[in-house]
Amino acid sequence: MDAFDGFNPDSFSSTLTKGIVSAANRTVEDASYLQIDAGISPGNSGGPVLNVDNEVVGIATWGISQAPAGIHASYNFGLRVGQLAEEIQPYLKN
């Protein structure tokens, strides 16, 4: 049996997370991130992190799913829009 037998793409029509922001400002290596509940897997970073008004407040960037033995943890981060603007400013032409 194939894993995709009976797969219905409509079942994924709404794959939003609950929208929990665990920390509004986590600084990692001098960059400002939102700690979020959205899972970030290899290949799906770069998507928008939206607020309740559908405004982009961050870009899904990276996550950690491995913790020390005996501890279940998943930490996911979105680069804050302000940080993104700061990072790309040197590359923009006036």
URTASUL-V570111 format. One line per field, one symbol per residue. psi: psi as a letter, one per 20 degrees, with the letter a starting at -180 (. if undefined). A space follows every 10 residues. Layout:
psi->???
//
This chain:
psi->pqhjpjpohh ikhnkqrhkp ohpinppolj qpqpprippo qpijriqqoq aijkppirpp grrpiprqpi ppqopqqppq ghgggghigi iqq.
//
